[in-house]
Amino acid sequence: MAPSVLVRPGTLADAETLIRVGYAAYRDDHITHAKFPEHLRRKYGMTEEMAWRLRTMKRALAAEDGDQAEKKKKTAHVVVAVLRSGEGDDEREDVAGWAIWREPAQPNAKPGASAPEKEKKDEDELPPSMDKEVAARFDAAMVALARRHLGETYDQEYWMLQVLAVDPKFHRRGVGKALVQWGVEHAFRAGRDVQLTASPAGRLLYLSQGFEVVAEETHHGAVCSLMVKRRKRDGD
């Protein structure tokens, strides 16, 4: 019996497994190597970086485990793809991948802390193995690319796939496809289109799922593709 893919909300109990899957998935990624260069990893080690990744993941997963009132307020969804195989006593489940999907931001949302305070807090938490200037420049470039081609308020209009990570040992099992379809279905049900920025490794997956390339830029030796999938309108 071929393994089936189940997509479910992530829980705090998944946190360490998701970090391991994410690290394996992005081990050879050009942007990851630029943000976390080898010379800084050698100098400072990986302990603080992995602890930071775990803290960040637990914060994201805490909302998934919250009460119904908290769940209604959240706009980020951590979803996990599980491969089920075997039957009866031989049945097993393997966490094969995960994704973070973001709903459109509320135009009049009131942040819990002022922007400068939040930026300072986030900066203080970043690990020493991260090249903070490179990371900030890249993130700003991706925002600017989306604003140029999707509009200044794109983050209030589109669902966004923020992260997609598939364990390399589970490639070509339909894991990435299932995680993409989860977000697309939820976005379309809400009457929203979907956008993402693809790495070269993920580009073919998104094309196969009906995404179109809107614009491309090269950063740190990798072509970054801004892609969208639009729902059908009346008359299409």
N, CA, C and O of each residue as an XYZ file, in Angstrom:
944
protein
N       0.858     -1.196      0.000
C       0.000      0.000      0.000
C       0.886      1.237      0.000
O       1.748      1.385      0.866
N       0.679      2.121     -0.965
C       1.496      3.330     -1.073
C       1.170      4.285      0.071
O       0.008      4.406      0.460
N       2.189      4.972      0.621
C       1.941      5.916      1.708
C       1.003      7.031      1.263
O       1.080      7.499      0.127
N       0.115      7.455      2.165
C      -0.780      8.569      1.889
C      -0.282      9.800      2.640
O       0.362      9.684      3.683
N      -0.587     10.980      2.100
C      -0.133     12.230      2.705
C      -1.303     12.894      3.423
O      -2.346     13.158      2.824
N      -1.116     13.157      4.697
C      -2.104     13.874      5.504
C      -1.518     15.235      5.863
O      -0.379     15.318      6.322
N      -2.287     16.298      5.659
C      -1.864     17.638      6.067
C      -2.708     18.049      7.261
O      -3.938     18.024      7.203
N      -2.041     18.426      8.342
C      -2.725     18.804      9.582
C      -2.057     20.028     10.188
O      -0.934     20.365      9.812
N      -2.732     20.704     11.128
C      -2.084     21.817     11.818
C      -0.885     21.326     12.629
O      -0.910     20.228     13.185
N       0.154     22.142     12.691
C       1.301     21.808     13.521
C       0.978     22.007     14.987
O       0.095     22.794     15.331
N       1.691     21.296     15.858
C       1.532     21.440     17.302
C       2.903     21.693     17.923
O       3.935     21.476     17.289
N       2.895     22.150     19.164
C       4.165     22.389     19.858
C       5.008     21.116     19.942
O       6.237     21.181     19.958
N       4.358     19.982     19.994
C       5.095     18.714     20.054
C       5.886     18.449     18.778
O       6.815     17.642     18.785
N       5.526     19.125     17.675
C       6.223     18.937     16.397
C       7.496     19.779     16.279
O       8.297     19.548     15.373
N       7.696     20.741     17.167
C       8.686     21.799     16.948
C      10.079     21.274     16.586
O      10.633     21.679     15.564
N      10.646     20.403     17.380
C      12.011     19.934     17.123
C      12.101     19.166     15.812
O      13.085     19.292     15.082
N      11.079     18.371     15.511
C      11.078     17.623     14.249
C      11.033     18.567     13.060
O      11.723     18.344     12.065
N      10.226     19.624     13.150
C      10.121     20.566     12.037
C      11.427     21.312     11.814
O      11.778     21.610     10.672
N      12.146     21.616     12.874
C      13.444     22.280     12.737
C      14.420     21.363     12.014
O      15.162     21.807     11.137
N      14.422     20.081     12.381
C      15.327     19.126     11.709
C      14.972     18.998     10.225
O      15.861     18.977      9.373
N      13.686     18.914      9.920
C      13.251     18.811      8.522
C      13.638     20.070      7.751
O      14.132     19.990      6.627
N      13.412     21.236      8.365
C      13.744     22.498      7.708
C      15.225     22.633      7.429
O      15.622     23.095      6.360
N      16.045     22.231      8.390
C      17.495     22.314      8.198
C      17.937     21.410      7.052
O      18.768     21.806      6.234
N      17.386     20.197      6.988
C      17.740     19.277      5.905
C      17.264     19.812      4.557
O      17.963     19.692      3.551
N      16.078     20.399      4.545
C      15.494     20.884      3.285
C      16.287     22.042      2.695
O      16.392     22.156      1.474
N      16.849     22.909      3.545
C      17.528     24.121      3.074
C      19.048     24.051      3.211
O      19.735     25.070      3.136
N      19.557     22.859      3.410
C      21.000     22.706      3.626
C      21.824     23.221      2.449
O      22.893     23.794      2.654
N      21.349     23.029      1.230
C      22.097     23.435      0.036
C      21.531     24.688     -0.627
O      21.879     24.994     -1.768
N      20.667     25.411      0.071
C      20.016     26.584     -0.499
C      20.959     27.788     -0.527
O      21.598     28.099      0.478
N      21.049     28.470     -1.687
C      21.978     29.595     -1.839
C      21.656     30.734     -0.881
O      22.567     31.310     -0.288
N      20.384     31.069     -0.718
C      20.011     32.190      0.135
C      20.313     31.872      1.592
O      20.780     32.735      2.335
N      20.049     30.643      2.000
C      20.376     30.241      3.374
C      21.865     30.370      3.636
O      22.271     30.831      4.703
N      22.689     29.965      2.663
C      24.142     30.079      2.834
C      24.593     31.529      2.879
O      25.572     31.856      3.549
N      23.879     32.406      2.166
C      24.222     33.825      2.220
C      23.854     34.430      3.568
O      24.610     35.223      4.128
N      22.692     34.053      4.083
C      22.245     34.587      5.373
C      23.035     33.999      6.541
O      23.268     34.671      7.546
N      23.438     32.754      6.400
C      24.202     32.067      7.451
C      25.510     31.564      6.842
O      25.665     30.363      6.620
N      26.451     32.472      6.570
C      27.680     32.086      5.869
C      28.543     31.144      6.702
O      28.520     31.159      7.933
N      29.295     30.334      5.988
C      30.095     29.302      6.639
C      31.097     29.891      7.637
O      31.351     29.292      8.682
N      31.669     31.065      7.322
C      32.676     31.608      8.235
C      32.066     32.022      9.574
O      32.729     31.940     10.608
N      30.811     32.465      9.562
C      30.157     32.812     10.831
C      29.719     31.558     11.583
O      29.771     31.509     12.812
N      29.285     30.543     10.829
C      28.919     29.293     11.498
C      30.142     28.624     12.134
O      30.049     28.043     13.215
N      31.286     28.712     11.451
C      32.510     28.151     12.039
C      32.929     28.939     13.272
O      33.371     28.363     14.266
N      32.789     30.253     13.203
C      33.233     31.117     14.309
C      32.351     30.959     15.545
O      32.855     30.863     16.664
N      31.027     30.933     15.339
C      30.112     30.936     16.479
C      29.449     29.587     16.748
O      28.823     29.410     17.793
N      29.577     28.635     15.824
C      28.913     27.360     16.000
C      27.428     27.445     15.661
O      26.920     28.497     15.272
N      26.758     26.330     15.816
C      25.347     26.238     15.418
C      24.384     26.234     16.598
O      23.169     26.279     16.405
N      24.918     26.181     17.826
C      24.041     26.008     18.989
C      23.028     27.137     19.119
O      21.833     26.882     19.269
N      23.497     28.389     19.064
C      22.580     29.520     19.224
C      21.627     29.643     18.037
O      20.466     30.021     18.199
N      22.126     29.320     16.843
C      21.258     29.380     15.669
C      20.107     28.394     15.774
O      18.959     28.747     15.504
N      20.409     27.153     16.168
C      19.357     26.148     16.266
C      18.386     26.476     17.399
O      17.189     26.210     17.288
N      18.902     27.058     18.493
C      18.025     27.471     19.596
C      17.092     28.590     19.135
O      15.915     28.609     19.494
N      17.622     29.523     18.340
C      16.797     30.608     17.788
C      15.732     30.049     16.853
O      14.575     30.467     16.912
N      16.109     29.113     15.996
C      15.135     28.502     15.095
C      14.028     27.810     15.889
O      12.854     27.889     15.527
N      14.405     27.137     16.962
C      13.417     26.435     17.775
C      12.483     27.424     18.480
O      11.274     27.199     18.536
N      13.034     28.516     19.019
C      12.188     29.532     19.665
C      11.186     30.122     18.669
O      10.006     30.290     18.977
N      11.683     30.432     17.469
C      10.824     31.020     16.447
C       9.710     30.063     16.053
O       8.559     30.470     15.896
N      10.057     28.786     15.892
C       9.053     27.786     15.523
C       8.025     27.610     16.629
O       6.830     27.502     16.353
N       8.474     27.580     17.870
C       7.533     27.394     18.982
C       6.567     28.562     19.087
O       5.397     28.371     19.417
N       7.046     29.774     18.809
C       6.139     30.925     18.820
C       5.054     30.767     17.753
O       3.881     31.048     17.999
N       5.463     30.312     16.561
C       4.493     30.117     15.482
C       3.510     29.004     15.819
O       2.321     29.114     15.520
N       3.998     27.932     16.439
C       3.140     26.800     16.761
C       2.233     27.071     17.953
O       1.182     26.444     18.084
N       2.627     27.996     18.826
C       1.820     28.285     20.015
C       0.419     28.738     19.628
O      -0.556     28.395     20.296
N       0.320     29.516     18.541
C      -0.995     29.987     18.089
C      -1.859     28.815     17.621
O      -3.075     28.816     17.809
N      -1.209     27.803     17.002
C      -1.975     26.638     16.553
C      -2.560     25.879     17.744
O      -3.630     25.281     17.633
N      -1.853     25.901     18.896
C      -2.309     25.189     20.086
C      -3.187     26.044     20.987
O      -3.655     25.570     22.022
N      -3.421     27.324     20.601
C      -4.170     28.229     21.458
C      -5.657     27.922     21.480
O      -6.139     27.017     20.800
N      -6.376     28.713     22.290
C      -7.823     28.521     22.345
C      -8.465     29.096     21.080
O      -7.790     29.701     20.247
N      -9.764     28.900     20.955
C     -10.457     29.295     19.731
C     -10.384     30.799     19.482
O     -10.278     31.234     18.336
N     -10.441     31.597     20.559
C     -10.365     33.052     20.397
C      -9.027     33.462     19.817
O      -8.960     34.332     18.949
N      -7.942     32.825     20.304
C      -6.608     33.140     19.795
C      -6.460     32.674     18.350
O      -5.850     33.364     17.533
N      -7.013     31.510     18.035
C      -6.909     30.971     16.679
C      -7.594     31.872     15.664
O      -7.128     32.001     14.532
N      -8.705     32.501     16.065
C      -9.414     33.379     15.144
C      -8.608     34.623     14.814
O      -8.772     35.200     13.739
N      -7.724     35.050     15.741
C      -6.951     36.270     15.540
C      -5.692     36.039     14.716
O      -5.149     36.985     14.145
N      -5.225     34.816     14.646
C      -3.946     34.569     13.997
C      -4.074     34.620     12.478
O      -5.123     34.293     11.923
N      -3.017     35.026     11.824
C      -3.012     35.093     10.367
C      -1.967     34.158      9.757
O      -1.896     34.037      8.534
N      -1.161     33.499     10.580
C      -0.164     32.549     10.075
C      -0.589     31.137     10.446
O      -1.058     30.889     11.557
N      -0.419     30.212      9.503
C      -0.801     28.824      9.718
C       0.409     27.927      9.471
O       0.952     27.899      8.367
N       0.827     27.201     10.496
C       1.878     26.199     10.336
C       1.191     24.864     10.102
O       0.471     24.368     10.968
N       1.414     24.283      8.928
C       0.787     23.002      8.608
C       1.872     21.963      8.345
O       2.940     22.267      7.816
N       1.569     20.752      8.724
C       2.531     19.652      8.677
C       2.018     18.563      7.752
O       0.841     18.205      7.797
N       2.903     18.035      6.911
C       2.563     16.912      6.041
C       3.115     15.634      6.657
O       4.309     15.519      6.931
N       2.222     14.686      6.865
C       2.589     13.411      7.472
C       2.358     12.298      6.455
O       1.303     12.233      5.824
N       3.341     11.431      6.302
C       3.204     10.257      5.436
C       2.771      9.071      6.285
O       3.443      8.704      7.249
N       1.648      8.481      5.917
C       1.154      7.308      6.612
C       1.410      6.072      5.759
O       1.117      6.054      4.564
N       1.957      5.050      6.385
C       2.224      3.810      5.655
C       1.951      2.618      6.567
O       1.905      2.752      7.790
N       1.772      1.462      5.959
C       1.487      0.256      6.726
C       0.043      0.194      7.183
O      -0.738      1.117      6.951
N      -0.300     -0.910      7.838
C      -1.655     -1.110      8.329
C      -1.599     -1.777      9.691
O      -0.633     -2.462     10.025
N      -2.661     -1.563     10.480
C      -2.769     -2.223     11.777
C      -1.589     -1.923     12.677
O      -1.214     -0.765     12.857
N      -1.011     -2.953     13.236
C       0.129     -2.793     14.152
C       1.362     -2.260     13.439
O       2.268     -1.724     14.077
N       1.400     -2.408     12.104
C       2.566     -1.960     11.330
C       2.404     -0.528     10.810
O       3.275     -0.030     10.096
N       1.306      0.132     11.158
C       1.083      1.485     10.663
C       2.084      2.449     11.304
O       2.367      2.366     12.499
N       2.609      3.361     10.493
C       3.532      4.358     11.010
C       3.275      5.698     10.327
O       2.723      5.769      9.229
N       3.694      6.753     11.017
C       3.570      8.100     10.483
C       4.934      8.771     10.521
O       5.643      8.694     11.525
N       5.302      9.432      9.422
C       6.552     10.183      9.344
C       6.240     11.621      8.965
O       5.532     11.876      7.991
N       6.779     12.572      9.752
C       6.659     13.980      9.392
C       7.586     14.212      8.206
O       8.806     14.116      8.333
N       6.999     14.517      7.052
C       7.766     14.603      5.811
C       8.002     16.031      5.348
O       8.871     16.268      4.510
N       7.248     16.987      5.875
C       7.417     18.370      5.449
C       6.499     19.293      6.220
O       5.659     18.845      7.001
N       6.662     20.570      5.998
C       5.800     21.560      6.652
C       5.818     22.861      5.856
O       6.682     23.089      5.010
N       4.847     23.692      6.154
C       4.750     24.981      5.466
C       4.178     26.018      6.425
O       3.471     25.689      7.378
N       4.502     27.274      6.148
C       3.852     28.383      6.832
C       3.112     29.196      5.778
O       3.713     29.735      4.849
N       1.805     29.271      5.942
C       0.945     30.078      5.081
C       0.468     31.295      5.852
O       0.101     31.189      7.022
N       0.470     32.456      5.198
C       0.013     33.693      5.837
C      -1.219     34.245      5.125
O      -1.239     34.402      3.904
N      -2.237     34.534      5.921
C      -3.414     35.214      5.389
C      -3.067     36.690      5.148
O      -2.066     37.181      5.670
N      -3.888     37.398      4.361
C      -3.646     38.827      4.160
C      -3.666     39.582      5.490
O      -4.457     39.277      6.382
N      -2.781     40.571      5.601
C      -2.726     41.398      6.810
C      -3.957     42.291      6.884
O      -4.520     42.676      5.860
N      -4.365     42.611      8.093
C      -5.476     43.533      8.278
C      -4.987     44.963      8.091
O      -3.999     45.351      8.715
N      -5.646     45.760      7.251
C      -5.155     47.118      6.978
C      -5.111     48.011      8.206
O      -4.284     48.920      8.276
N      -5.989     47.768      9.179
C      -6.023     48.623     10.367
C      -5.599     47.868     11.621
O      -6.008     48.208     12.731
N      -4.765     46.830     11.431
C      -4.329     46.037     12.589
C      -3.487     46.883     13.528
O      -2.665     47.694     13.099
N      -3.711     46.674     14.824
C      -2.947     47.409     15.834
C      -1.853     46.498     16.384
O      -2.163     45.516     17.059
N      -0.590     46.794     16.115
C       0.486     45.952     16.627
C       0.547     45.998     18.141
O       0.175     46.990     18.768
N       1.024     44.902     18.713
C       1.123     44.840     20.167
C       2.215     45.727     20.715
O       2.117     46.182     21.855
N       3.257     45.988     19.937
C       4.341     46.867     20.372
C       4.648     47.806     19.230
O       4.311     47.522     18.080
N       5.276     48.907     19.531
C       5.634     49.847     18.475
C       6.635     49.192     17.550
O       7.364     48.292     17.966
N       6.684     49.632     16.289
C       7.587     49.027     15.302
C       9.041     49.070     15.759
O       9.725     48.051     15.667
N       9.550     50.220     16.254
C      10.944     50.236     16.705
C      11.223     49.243     17.822
O      12.271     48.598     17.844
N      10.254     49.121     18.771
C      10.443     48.172     19.860
C      10.504     46.746     19.337
O      11.356     45.961     19.752
N       9.594     46.413     18.419
C       9.560     45.059     17.860
C      10.837     44.763     17.094
O      11.422     43.692     17.254
N      11.283     45.716     16.251
C      12.500     45.507     15.470
C      13.706     45.306     16.382
O      14.561     44.465     16.106
N      13.778     46.087     17.481
C      14.896     45.943     18.409
C      14.859     44.576     19.079
O      15.893     43.923     19.215
N      13.644     44.130     19.509
C      13.501     42.832     20.146
C      13.910     41.716     19.196
O      14.656     40.814     19.577
N      13.417     41.776     17.949
C      13.765     40.747     16.970
C      15.265     40.723     16.707
O      15.863     39.652     16.611
N      15.878     41.910     16.590
C      17.306     41.989     16.303
C      18.123     41.404     17.444
O      19.122     40.724     17.213
N      17.694     41.670     18.690
C      18.417     41.141     19.848
C      18.392     39.620     19.876
O      19.316     38.999     20.401
N      17.350     39.013     19.320
C      17.203     37.563     19.370
C      17.943     36.842     18.249
O      18.122     35.627     18.324
N      18.374     37.552     17.218
C      19.000     36.897     16.073
C      20.333     36.267     16.480
O      21.068     36.835     17.287
N      20.643     35.097     15.923
C      21.874     34.389     16.313
C      23.112     35.025     15.681
O      23.012     35.649     14.624
N      24.272     34.875     16.313
C      25.491     35.475     15.771
C      25.958     34.843     14.464
O      26.768     35.437     13.753
N      25.468     33.657     14.137
C      25.852     33.011     12.876
C      25.107     33.589     11.680
O      25.386     33.215     10.541
N      24.160     34.497     11.923
C      23.425     35.146     10.828
C      24.130     36.432     10.422
O      24.516     37.231     11.274
N      24.297     36.629      9.109
C      24.760     37.914      8.591
C      23.520     38.809      8.501
O      22.755     38.741      7.538
N      23.342     39.637      9.513
C      22.096     40.402      9.649
C      21.895     41.395      8.509
O      20.766     41.617      8.073
N      22.983     41.994      8.023
C      22.851     42.957      6.926
C      22.418     42.269      5.645
O      21.551     42.772      4.930
N      23.014     41.123      5.349
C      22.632     40.371      4.155
C      21.169     39.940      4.250
O      20.420     40.066      3.280
N      20.760     39.433      5.414
C      19.386     38.973      5.597
C      18.400     40.126      5.424
O      17.372     39.976      4.766
N      18.717     41.272      6.016
C      17.811     42.422      5.927
C      17.705     42.931      4.496
O      16.616     43.278      4.039
N      18.840     42.978      3.780
C      18.817     43.456      2.390
C      18.003     42.520      1.507
O      17.223     42.972      0.668
N      18.184     41.225      1.694
C      17.447     40.268      0.869
C      15.954     40.357      1.146
O      15.150     40.400      0.214
N      15.578     40.385      2.420
C      14.153     40.461      2.761
C      13.532     41.739      2.202
O      12.416     41.714      1.683
N      14.256     42.859      2.306
C      13.748     44.133      1.772
C      13.602     44.066      0.247
O      12.652     44.616     -0.310
N      14.540     43.394     -0.425
C      14.477     43.263     -1.885
C      13.256     42.457     -2.308
O      12.623     42.779     -3.314
N      12.915     41.410     -1.552
C      11.747     40.596     -1.898
C      10.444     41.377     -1.680
O       9.503     41.249     -2.463
N      10.396     42.180     -0.621
C       9.221     43.021     -0.399
C       9.082     44.041     -1.527
O       7.987     44.253     -2.047
N      10.201     44.672     -1.905
C      10.173     45.676     -2.977
C       9.736     45.047     -4.300
O       8.982     45.658     -5.057
N      10.204     43.838     -4.579
C       9.821     43.144     -5.817
C       8.309     42.908     -5.848
O       7.655     43.144     -6.864
N       7.769     42.445     -4.733
C       6.326     42.187     -4.679
C       5.528     43.479     -4.801
O       4.493     43.503     -5.467
N       5.990     44.543     -4.174
C       5.263     45.814     -4.259
C       5.252     46.363     -5.687
O       4.248     46.911     -6.141
N       6.377     46.210     -6.389
C       6.435     46.713     -7.764
C       5.465     45.989     -8.674
O       4.853     46.602     -9.548
N       5.321     44.692     -8.476
C       4.555     43.892     -9.438
C       3.156     43.499     -8.970
O       2.305     43.156     -9.791
N       2.909     43.546     -7.654
C       1.596     43.168     -7.143
C       0.864     44.324     -6.474
O      -0.312     44.202     -6.130
N       1.566     45.461     -6.285
C       0.934     46.618     -5.662
C       1.436     46.873     -4.259
O       1.921     45.964     -3.585
N       1.319     48.115     -3.823
C       1.835     48.524     -2.510
C       1.167     47.764     -1.363
O       1.788     47.534     -0.325
N      -0.078     47.381     -1.544
C      -0.803     46.704     -0.465
C      -0.955     45.211     -0.732
O      -1.932     44.598     -0.303
N       0.006     44.629     -1.439
C      -0.090     43.208     -1.793
C      -0.269     42.322     -0.560
O      -0.967     41.309     -0.612
N       0.365     42.710      0.549
C       0.287     41.883      1.755
C      -1.097     41.907      2.391
O      -1.392     41.086      3.259
N      -1.949     42.840      1.968
C      -3.328     42.899      2.450
C      -4.302     42.227      1.482
O      -5.501     42.149      1.753
N      -3.786     41.749      0.368
C      -4.656     41.215     -0.675
C      -4.435     39.724     -0.967
O      -5.373     39.019     -1.341
N      -3.220     39.257     -0.799
C      -2.883     37.881     -1.173
C      -2.613     37.007      0.046
O      -2.086     37.473      1.056
N      -2.984     35.727     -0.064
C      -2.401     34.727      0.822
C      -0.966     34.512      0.345
O      -0.686     34.606     -0.851
N      -0.059     34.224      1.276
C       1.344     34.046      0.915
C       1.898     32.751      1.506
O       1.702     32.453      2.684
N       2.584     32.001      0.672
C       3.354     30.859      1.156
C       4.704     31.389      1.602
O       5.536     31.757      0.773
N       4.925     31.429      2.911
C       6.156     31.996      3.456
C       7.308     31.003      3.437
O       8.432     31.348      3.073
N       7.023     29.775      3.830
C       8.057     28.733      3.888
C       7.444     27.413      3.461
O       6.313     27.095      3.827
N       8.197     26.646      2.682
C       7.833     25.264      2.366
C       9.090     24.424      2.519
O      10.099     24.680      1.861
N       9.028     23.425      3.384
C      10.192     22.567      3.633
C       9.780     21.107      3.531
O       8.843     20.675      4.201
N      10.474     20.350      2.697
C      10.219     18.920      2.546
C      11.510     18.172      2.838
O      12.565     18.491      2.288
N      11.417     17.182      3.701
C      12.585     16.359      4.019
C      13.082     15.701      2.724
O      12.302     15.043      2.036
N      14.373     15.868      2.383
C      14.879     15.301      1.127
C      14.610     13.813      0.960
O      14.450     13.341     -0.165
N      14.558     13.067      2.055
C      14.330     11.624      1.902
C      12.895     11.278      1.540
O      12.575     10.123      1.261
N      12.018     12.309      1.548
C      10.631     12.087      1.153
C      10.260     12.852     -0.117
O       9.081     13.090     -0.380
N      11.267     13.237     -0.899
C      10.984     13.903     -2.168
C      10.226     12.957     -3.097
O      10.345     11.736     -3.003
N       9.444     13.554     -3.995
C       8.684     12.831     -5.019
C       7.650     11.871     -4.414
O       7.364     10.807     -4.965
N       7.103     12.280     -3.271
C       6.015     11.513     -2.649
C       4.716     12.317     -2.598
O       3.736     11.872     -1.999
N       4.700     13.504     -3.225
C       3.497     14.326     -3.191
C       3.378     15.211     -1.968
O       2.323     15.794     -1.720
N       4.462     15.317     -1.194
C       4.426     16.084      0.054
C       4.311     17.583     -0.226
O       3.435     18.256      0.317
N       5.210     18.108     -1.086
C       5.161     19.525     -1.424
C       3.837     19.899     -2.072
O       3.262     20.943     -1.764
N       3.359     19.054     -2.962
C       2.081     19.297     -3.645
C       0.937     19.416     -2.639
O       0.091     20.302     -2.757
N       0.914     18.519     -1.647
C      -0.160     18.538     -0.653
C      -0.121     19.809      0.188
O      -1.169     20.372      0.506
N       1.078     20.266      0.552
C       1.211     21.483      1.350
C       0.808     22.724      0.555
O       0.211     23.655      1.097
N       1.139     22.726     -0.728
C       0.725     23.842     -1.593
C      -0.790     23.847     -1.756
O      -1.424     24.895     -1.639
N      -1.364     22.699     -2.023
C      -2.807     22.625     -2.250
C      -3.589     23.045     -1.014
O      -4.662     23.637     -1.137
N      -3.070     22.749      0.179
C      -3.758     23.157      1.408
C      -3.956     24.674      1.417
O      -5.061     25.159      1.659
N      -2.886     25.412      1.153
C      -2.973     26.863      1.190
C      -3.811     27.436      0.066
O      -4.588     28.367      0.278
N      -3.660     26.888     -1.126
C      -4.425     27.387     -2.274
C      -5.927     27.193     -2.034
O      -6.724     28.090     -2.306
N      -6.300     26.038     -1.534
C      -7.716     25.774     -1.278
C      -8.284     26.735     -0.236
O      -9.391     27.246     -0.406
N      -7.536     26.984      0.843
C      -8.010     27.901      1.878
C      -8.088     29.336      1.346
O      -9.030     30.067      1.657
N      -7.102     29.733      0.550
C      -7.103     31.088     -0.008
C      -8.277     31.291     -0.957
O      -8.999     32.282     -0.852
N      -8.467     30.362     -1.873
C      -9.556     30.483     -2.849
C     -10.916     30.467     -2.155
O     -11.837     31.175     -2.561
N     -11.032     29.654     -1.108
C     -12.286     29.606     -0.356
C     -12.596     30.959      0.285
O     -13.755     31.338      0.453
N     -11.521     31.677      0.639
C     -11.669     33.007      1.247
C     -11.769     34.108      0.192
O     -11.868     35.286      0.533
N     -11.741     33.726     -1.090
C     -11.845     34.714     -2.166
C     -10.556     35.474     -2.415
O     -10.585     36.631     -2.835
N      -9.411     34.825     -2.157
C      -8.112     35.485     -2.304
C      -7.216     34.737     -3.279
O      -7.326     33.520     -3.430
N      -6.325     35.477     -3.942
C      -5.290     34.879     -4.767
C      -4.079     34.557     -3.885
O      -4.036     34.923     -2.711
N      -3.100     33.866     -4.473
C      -1.940     33.378     -3.719
C      -0.662     33.873     -4.366
O      -0.553     33.916     -5.591
N       0.308     34.248     -3.538
C       1.620     34.636     -4.051
C       2.723     34.004     -3.218
O       2.527     33.667     -2.050
N       3.883     33.849     -3.838
C       5.054     33.293     -3.159
C       6.300     33.698     -3.922
O       6.229     34.140     -5.069
N       7.437     33.543     -3.271
C       8.725     33.711     -3.940
C       9.421     32.364     -3.953
O       9.703     31.794     -2.899
N       9.700     31.851     -5.155
C      10.237     30.502     -5.306
C      11.744     30.528     -5.509
O      12.290     31.408     -6.174
N      12.395     29.539     -4.916
C      13.802     29.281     -5.209
C      13.870     28.417     -6.462
O      12.847     27.886     -6.894
N      15.052     28.263     -7.055
C      15.155     27.361     -8.218
C      14.681     25.946     -7.897
O      14.118     25.267     -8.756
N      14.911     25.498     -6.649
C      14.521     24.135     -6.279
C      13.011     23.948     -6.251
O      12.523     22.850     -6.521
N      12.255     25.010     -5.925
C      10.814     24.874     -5.806
C      10.018     25.319     -7.017
O       8.814     25.077     -7.102
N      10.699     25.977     -7.965
C      10.001     26.608     -9.090
C       9.153     25.618     -9.888
O       8.006     25.918    -10.219
N       9.701     24.448    -10.200
C       8.964     23.481    -11.011
C       7.719     22.970    -10.296
O       6.687     22.739    -10.927
N       7.814     22.793     -8.977
C       6.644     22.361     -8.213
C       5.514     23.367     -8.363
O       4.371     22.993     -8.626
N       5.838     24.647     -8.193
C       4.789     25.670     -8.248
C       4.222     25.821     -9.663
O       3.022     26.044     -9.827
N       5.066     25.704    -10.672
C       4.560     25.735    -12.045
C       3.587     24.579    -12.287
O       2.565     24.746    -12.953
N       3.914     23.413    -11.742
C       3.048     22.244    -11.930
C       1.707     22.413    -11.231
O       0.734     21.740    -11.572
N       1.656     23.321    -10.243
C       0.422     23.558     -9.500
C      -0.337     24.783    -10.005
O      -1.250     25.271     -9.340
N       0.044     25.274    -11.180
C      -0.712     26.341    -11.815
C      -0.267     27.750    -11.484
O      -0.959     28.709    -11.824
N       0.888     27.899    -10.821
C       1.411     29.239    -10.545
C       2.077     29.806    -11.798
O       2.593     29.063    -12.633
N       2.057     31.123    -11.914
C       2.703     31.820    -13.024
C       3.808     32.721    -12.493
O       3.691     33.297    -11.411
N       4.884     32.836    -13.270
C       5.985     33.721    -12.890
C       5.613     35.157    -13.251
O       5.276     35.451    -14.398
N       5.676     36.048    -12.259
C       5.367     37.457    -12.465
C       6.644     38.256    -12.701
O       6.667     39.154    -13.542
N       7.696     37.938    -11.972
C       8.973     38.650    -12.101
C      10.066     37.799    -11.472
O       9.798     36.930    -10.642
N      11.307     38.065    -11.882
C      12.443     37.323    -11.327
C      13.612     38.264    -11.055
O      13.826     39.235    -11.781
N      14.353     37.966    -10.014
C      15.601     38.656     -9.690
C      16.614     37.620     -9.236
O      16.256     36.584     -8.677
N      17.881     37.914     -9.484
C      18.941     37.017     -9.037
C      19.625     37.605     -7.810
O      20.064     38.755     -7.812
N      19.703     36.789     -6.765
C      20.366     37.199     -5.521
C      21.252     36.058     -5.051
O      20.809     34.914     -4.951
N      22.506     36.378     -4.764
C      23.454     35.400     -4.221
C      23.539     34.139     -5.087
O      23.655     33.025     -4.576
N      23.480     34.338     -6.395
C      23.624     33.221     -7.325
C      22.370     32.413     -7.557
O      22.412     31.399     -8.254
N      21.243     32.841     -6.985
C      19.992     32.091     -7.148
C      18.929     32.976     -7.777
O      18.783     34.142     -7.409
N      18.188     32.417     -8.726
C      17.073     33.147     -9.333
C      15.864     33.023     -8.410
O      15.409     31.917     -8.118
N      15.352     34.156     -7.956
C      14.179     34.190     -7.082
C      12.972     34.590     -7.925
O      12.955     35.664     -8.525
N      11.975     33.729     -7.966
C      10.823     33.936     -8.848
C       9.590     34.330     -8.037
O       9.113     33.562     -7.202
N       9.081     35.534     -8.292
C       7.807     35.947     -7.717
C       6.704     35.290     -8.546
O       6.626     35.493     -9.758
N       5.846     34.497     -7.883
C       4.842     33.716     -8.597
C       3.463     33.926     -7.971
O       3.345     34.167     -6.770
N       2.434     33.831     -8.795
C       1.067     33.968     -8.305
C       0.189     32.867     -8.901
O       0.455     32.337     -9.979
N      -0.852     32.553     -8.161
C      -1.920     31.699     -8.694
C      -3.223     32.427     -8.386
O      -3.529     32.725     -7.231
N      -3.972     32.703     -9.427
C      -5.197     33.477     -9.274
C      -6.423     32.559     -9.424
O      -6.466     31.673    -10.277
N      -7.394     32.806     -8.577
C      -8.634     32.022     -8.652
C      -9.419     32.432     -9.895
O      -9.228     33.529    -10.420
N     -10.281     31.570    -10.353
C     -11.115     31.889    -11.514
C     -12.179     32.887    -11.145
O     -12.844     32.754    -10.118
N     -12.343     33.907    -12.002
C     -13.386     34.885    -11.815
C     -14.588     34.532    -12.673
O     -14.485     33.734    -13.604
N     -15.714     35.124    -12.357
C     -16.904     34.944    -13.196
C     -16.588     35.392    -14.612
O     -16.080     36.494    -14.819
N     -16.881     34.552    -15.579
C     -16.624     34.896    -16.964
C     -15.315     34.340    -17.490
O     -15.068     34.383    -18.695
N     -14.444     33.802    -16.581
C     -13.181     33.214    -17.048
C     -13.441     31.911    -17.781
O     -12.502     31.268    -18.248
